[in-house]
Amino acid sequence: MESAVFTDKSIRLLGKNQYISNVESGSTRTELKHWVELFFGVKVIAMNSHRLPGKGRRMGTYYGTYNALQMYDHYASTGLFYSTS
């Protein structure tokens, strides 16, 4: 078990003795049930689990816009306040 999840829904479920936590992806349901019963001293009645889908990856070159701060010397480019001789 990695960490507990604290969201509005998970806090509501605490009142019903239902707990939500993040676990390692290689863990099986029987291992999780065993460790919860061992560490917390409770009897697990039922367990739901699911694996989140992976994040999508971009392939190839990505053309888009980006924000950039461009600084330049306005007076040098216009020739103001500089002598040209």
Secondary structure as the mmCIF struct_conf table of DSSP 4:
data_model
#
loop_
_struct_conf.conf_type_id
_struct_conf.id
_struct_conf.beg_label_comp_id
_struct_conf.beg_label_asym_id
_struct_conf.beg_label_seq_id
_struct_conf.end_label_comp_id
_struct_conf.end_label_asym_id
_struct_conf.end_label_seq_id
STRN STRN1 SER A 3 ALA A 4
HELX_RH_AL_P HELX_RH_AL_P1 ASP A 8 LEU A 14
TURN_TY1_P TURN_TY1_P1 GLY A 15 ASN A 17
STRN STRN2 SER A 21 ASN A 22
TURN_TY1_P TURN_TY1_P2 SER A 25 GLY A 26
HELX_RH_AL_P HELX_RH_AL_P2 ARG A 29 PHE A 40
HELX_LH_PP_P HELX_LH_PP_P1 LEU A 52 GLY A 56
BEND BEND1 GLY A 60 GLY A 60
HELX_RH_AL_P HELX_RH_AL_P3 HIS A 74 THR A 78
TURN_TY1_P TURN_TY1_P3 GLY A 79 PHE A 81
BEND BEND2 TYR A 82 TYR A 82
#
